[in-house]
Amino acid sequence: MSVLTKKPLQVYLRKDQLQALRALAEKQGVSMAELVRQGVDKLLAEVPVEEDPALDIIGIFDSGVGDLAEKHDEHIVKWLAEENC
């Protein structure tokens, strides 16, 4: 049994959009869904970095280690050494 890696989304298009999308999909030999996915990827790639929602996770917790960002490798090595004692 294969794992579903895509999630369904219902979208309403105008008649002209649907006709153009259908024609383009046929011309390119891909599904309309694939063209929609490509369009979403293109749109998301244009989002300025400072507006990327993934950046919202920065600073949501305090590690208690003041120089973690600058010396993360050293802290990981130290943590691994302590775990393997």
C-alpha positions in Angstrom: 0.0 0.0 0.0 1.5 3.4 -1.0 1.4 6.4 1.3 -0.5 9.4 0.1 2.0 12.3 -0.1 -0.5 14.8 -1.5 -3.6 16.2 0.1 -6.7 17.1 -1.8 -7.9 20.7 -2.2 -11.0 21.8 -3.9 -10.6 24.9 -6.0 -13.2 26.8 -8.0 -12.0 28.2 -11.3 -13.7 30.5 -13.8 -14.7 28.8 -17.0 -11.9 30.6 -19.0 -9.3 29.5 -16.4 -10.4 25.9 -16.6 -10.4 25.9 -20.3 -6.9 27.4 -20.5 -5.6 25.1 -17.8 -7.0 22.0 -19.6 -5.5 23.1 -22.9 -2.1 23.8 -21.3 -2.1 20.5 -19.5 -2.9 18.6 -22.7 -0.2 20.5 -24.6 2.5 19.8 -21.9 1.3 16.2 -21.3 0.7 16.7 -17.6 -2.4 16.8 -15.4 -4.2 19.9 -14.5 -3.4 19.1 -10.9 0.3 19.1 -11.7 0.0 22.5 -13.4 -1.7 23.9 -10.3 1.0 22.5 -8.0 3.7 24.1 -10.3 1.8 27.4 -10.1 1.6 27.2 -6.3 5.4 26.4 -6.1 6.1 29.4 -8.3 3.9 31.7 -6.2 5.5 30.6 -3.0 9.0 31.0 -4.4 8.2 34.7 -4.9 7.3 35.3 -1.3 10.0 37.5 0.2 12.2 35.8 2.8 11.1 38.1 5.6 7.4 37.1 5.0 8.1 33.3 5.1 5.9 31.8 7.8 8.7 29.4 8.7 10.6 32.3 10.2 7.9 32.6 12.9 9.5 29.7 14.8 12.6 31.8 15.4 12.9 32.8 19.0 9.8 30.9 20.3 11.8 29.2 23.0 14.9 30.0 25.1 17.6 27.2 25.0 19.4 28.7 28.0 22.6 28.7 26.0 23.6 32.3 25.1 25.9 31.4 22.2 24.0 28.5 20.7 23.6 30.1 17.3 27.3 30.9 16.9 28.8 27.7 18.5 26.1 25.1 17.8 28.7 22.6 16.5 30.7 22.8 19.7 27.6 22.4 21.8 26.5 19.3 19.8 29.9 17.7 20.2 29.8 18.4 23.9 26.3 17.0 24.2 27.2 13.8 22.3 30.3 13.3 24.4 28.2 13.6 27.6 25.5 11.2 26.2 28.1 8.5 25.4 29.9 8.5 28.7 
